[in-house]
Amino acid sequence: MLETEKRYLATAGRAEQVAIDEGLRQHMLRVYNYMASGLLLTGIVAYFVANTPSIAGAIFGTPLAWVAMLAPLAFVMVLSFGIDRLSFSTAQAIYWAYAAVMGLSMASILMVFTGASVARVFFITAGTFAAMSIYGYTTKSDLSRFGAFLFMGLIGILIAGLVNIFVASTALQFAISVIGVLVFTGLTAYDTQRIKEIYLEGDDAEVGGKKALMGALSLYLDFINLFMMLVQLLGQRRD
């Protein structure tokens, strides 16, 4: 092969890699924008409900509290199991509806814990999330080997949480929160790497949009759950 041909192929390879890197950066930016917008919508709804006694009383003083608690799970299941059959616009609508309904559930945190402690825990969560997401994006280590362990930890937390609804054990809640912080911190890095690895430059707008939306949902769940675990550990309850 001529030297000029070698240089041409090397230059073409570098140009292709630059194009892929730029596409990946745009994809990840889209994921984070969806996630941040979802968190903002959740926060707005939570603040409005917590500071509107008539609405808060109508929800948390009645069986509707169970609806507010369980409805977000229904939205997640619809997106997770139906994303291939849904159009991108429909999936977007479900995602925004989920973020809004999640705000109803999160309002209870603002009603139980002081605003100052919630704000402090939010910034701690944001810092932890950012550090682990950056690690997941930049590390060369394969984090998939931790996937089974993290999934088992997640299932354990869900089961223990359901049990604690009925036994109301302070010690069990403390253990759930500590383990939850570890699990969701790990999941943040794991999910970020997974989102990065499933990106394909050749995806059309519909597929790429769905991947970005589902990636945002994964990171949103990691952030929200990490926040809830930390607020149980560090939050200051109202008198």
N, C-alpha and C positions, 0 to 999 in steps of 0.2 A: 504494500500500500504506500502510495506517495505521501511525503511529509505534509503536503498541502491538504490532502484528503484527511489525514489524521487530525490536523488542526481544525479542519472544518467540522468533523464529527465531534471533536471535543467541545467546540464552541456551541454546536447545536445541542449537545447534551446538557451543557450548562444553562443554555437559554430555556430548554424544556424544564429543567429543575427549578429555575427561577419562576417560571410560569406556574408550576405546581405549588411551590411555596407560597406564592402570592394568592393563589386560589384557596389554599388551606387557611391562610391568615384571614381572608374574607369570610370563609365559612365559619371559622371559630368566632370571629367578631359578630357574625349573625347569631350564632348560638348564644353568646353572652348578652347580646342586645335583647333577644327574646326572654332570656332568663331574668335580666334586670328589670325589664318592663313588667314581667309577671309578678316579680317581688314588689314592685312599686304599686301595682294595682291591688295586690293583697294587702299591703300596708295601708293604702287609702281606705279600702273597705273596712279593714279592722279598726282603724282609728275612728271612722264615721260611726260604726255600730257601737263601739265601746263608749263613745261620747254622746250617744242618743239613747237615753234611758228607756224610752218607749219601745224602740226596736230591740234593744238588748234584753229588756224584760220579756218581750214577746217570744224571743228565741230561747234564752237561757233559763227562763222560768217555766218552760213548758217542754213537752216531748220533742219539740222542734230542735232542741239541743242535740239530740241524737242524729237528726237529719243533717245538721250543720257539721257534725263530727264525721259522719259516714259518707256524705255526698261526695266529698273530694276523692275518696277511694273509688267510687263508681266512675267518675270522670277519668281517672288514671287508667282504670281497667279498659274503658272504651277506647282510649287512645292507644294503649299498649297492645291490645289484641285486635284492634280494628284499623290500625293506621294504613295497612295495605289496601283496604277497601274504601277508605275515606278519601275524598278529594282534599287537596292541600288547603283550600279555603275553609272547608268544613272542619278539618283538623285544627286550623287556627282558631276558629270560633269556639271549639270545645276547650282548647287550651286557655283562652281568655276567660271563658265561663268558669273553668276550674280554678284559675287564679282568684277570681272574684269570690267564689264560694269558699275557697280556702280562707279568705279574709274574714268570713263569718266565724269560722272556727278559731282563727287566731285572735279574734276580738276578746275571747275569754282570758288570754294571757295579759292583755292590757288592763283588764278589769281586776285581775288577781295580783299582778306585780306592779310596783311603782314605775312611772314613766322613765325616771332616771336610770333605774337598774335595767330596764328593757333596752334603753338606748345604749347603755354600756355593753350589755351582752351582744347587741346587734353588731357593734363595731369589733368586738372580739371575734364574733363569728365571721364577719367579713374579712378580717385579717387572716384568720386561720384558713378560710376557704380560698382566698387568693393565693396564699403560700402553697397550699396543697395542689391547687389547680395548675399553677405555674410549674410545680414539680412534675405533675403528671404529663404536662405538655412537653417539657424539655428533657426528662430523664430518658436514658437509653435502656434502662432496665425494663424487662417485660413484667408488667404488673398483673398480667392475666393469671399468673400462678396463685395470686392471692384472691382471685374471684370467688372460688368455692368457699374459702374461709370467711370472706366478708358476707357472702350470701347466707351462710349458716348463722353467722352472728345476727344478721338482719331478721331472719326467721325467729331466732331465739328472743330478740327484743320484742317482736310483734306478739309472740305467745305470752311472754312475761307481762307485757303491757295489758293484754286482755285479762289475764289472771288478776292483775293488780287493780283493775276496775272494780272487782268484787271484794278483794281482801283489803284494799287500801292500806298496804304496808309501806311505811316510810322507808324502811331499810331496803325493801325490794325496789322502790322507786329510785333510791340513791344508786343502787347497783345497775339498774336499767340505764340511768343517765350517764354513769361513768363508762359503761360498755358502749352505749350509744355514741358518745363523743368519739371513742376510738374507731368504731365501725364507720361512722359517717365521714370522719376525717380521711380514713383510708379509701372509702368509696369516692370521695371527691377526686383524688388522684387517679384512681382506677377508671372512673367514668370519663374523665378528661382525656386520658390516653386512648380509651376505646372510641370516643367521638372522633379523635384525630385519625385513628387508624381506619375507620370505615369511610372516611372521605374519599371520593373518587372524582378526579377532575372531569371525567366524561359524563357524570350524572346530569340529566336534564333538570330544568327548573323545578318541576314537580317533585322529583325524587330528592334533589338537593334540598328543597324547602322542607320536605318531611324529615329528612335526616337532621337538619338544623333544629327543627321544632322538637323532635324527640330527644335530641341532645340537650336542648334547653330544659326540657321536662326533667331529665335525669339530674342535671345539676341543680335545678330548682328544688327538687326533693331532697337532695343532699344538703343544701343550704338550710332549708326550712327545718329539717329534722335535726341538724346540728345545732341550730338556734334553739329549738325547743328543749334539747337535752341540756344545753348550757344554761338556759334560763332556769331550769329546775335546780341546777347546781349553784348558780351564782346570783339568781334573781332575788330581789328583796320584796317580800310580800307586803301588801298594804295592811295597815292596822285595821 
